[in-house]
Each structure stands twice: as C-alpha cells, then as structure tokens.
C-alpha cells in the first residue's frame, strides 16, 4: 500500500467535529496519540524493568497506527499528499547527511 492509498482509505473513516479549522481536531489527536506512545514506552521501564516484551511491542504498534491515521488526516485537511511529504522528508535528510548536519538544531540546517 502506498501512502496515497492509505491516505484515501483513512479519509473514509474520518468522523470528527470541525473545531475552527478542519485540521485542528486531527492535530490535537496527533498530539494525544504521541503522548500515548510515550506512556507505553514509560511502562517498559516502570513495569517491565526496561525489557521490551512482545506485548508492549504490539501496544506500541497500535499507537503508531493511530499516529499514522492522524498524520494522514492533518495532511488531508491541509491538502498535502503523504507521498510528497515522505519524498520531501527523505530529500531533506539526504541533504543533511551529505552536509553532515543530521545532528544539530533548527529546521533549516
């Protein structure tokens, strides 16, 4: 499945209130899901002595799926193609790698 295919299929399942601009609700959901994945990772250390169990990995995979859905919705609401975003991101990372600026601060390095 391509990102474009995923984005189109995910859009069919998007049922949420419009809060001001249509991208706000999925952006808030993205932040919430990011917090949930961090909570799952925290529990690896709190409850499992730092051991990543198969059960925790499955929980994290589900959260990653939720994050992907919200990324797709924010992208769709703003008129962006996930395929284009992915290509642009790899091009940026390759450029940073070639210029030895993968590490460091700032979006425009």
N, C-alpha and C positions, 0 to 999 in steps of 0.2 A: 504494500500500500504506500502510495506517495503521501507527502504532506498535503498536497492539494486534495486528494481523495479523502483523507482524514478530515480535513477542514470542512469539506462539503457535507460529509456524513455527520460530523459533530454539530454542525449548524442546525440540522434537522431535529436535534434533541434539545436545542437551546430554548428553554422556557424560563424566563426570569423577568422581574419588573424593570422598567426603564426608570432609572433614578437620575434625573437631569439628562446627561448624555448617555447614549446606549452602551458605551464602553465601560461606564463606571462600575456597574454591578459585577461583570466578569473580572474587572481589575481587582475589586475587593475580594472576590472569591479566590483569585490567584494568590493574593497575599495570605489569605486564610489557609489555603492548602499548603503553601510554603511553610507556614508555621506548624501545620500538622506533620509534615515530613520531618521537621526538626525535632518535634516531640517524639516521634518514633525512634529517631536516632538517639535522642537523650536516654530513652528507656533501655537501649542496648547497654549503656553504661550503668544506669541506675539499677536495673533489674537483672541483667544478664552478665554482669562482671566484664563488660566490654566484648563479649562474644556475639558475633553476628550469626544468629540462628536462621534456619530456613524459614521459620515462621515470621521472624522480623523482616527478612528479605521480601517475603510475599506481601507483607503490610506496606513496606516502602514502595514496592512496585505498583500497588493500587494507588498510593498517593501520587506517584509520578504520573500515572494515567489521568488522575484528576487535574494535576498541574498542566498536563498537555492539553486537556479539554479547555481549561480556562485560557491558556495561551492562544489556542485556536479561536476562542470566542472574542478575546480582545483584538486579535489580528483581524478577524472578520468584521467586527464592528467598526474598525478604523480603516477598512478597505485594503488591508495588506494581505499578500499571499505568503503563507508559511514557507512555500518552496523558495520564494525570493528572499525571505528573511534568512532562511538556512544558508542559501548560497552567499548572500552578502556577509553573513557572520563568518563563514569559512574563509572568504576572501580577506576579511579584516584580520582574522587570526593568522593566516599565512603571511600577510604583510608584516604584522607584528613579529612573527617568528623570524622572518628574513631580516628585519631591522633590530632583532634582539631586544624587543620591547614587550614580550609577553608578560614579564613581571613589571610591576610599577603601578603608578596611579594615573587616573584620568582616562576618559573615554576616547580622547583624540591623540593617543600616543602612537 
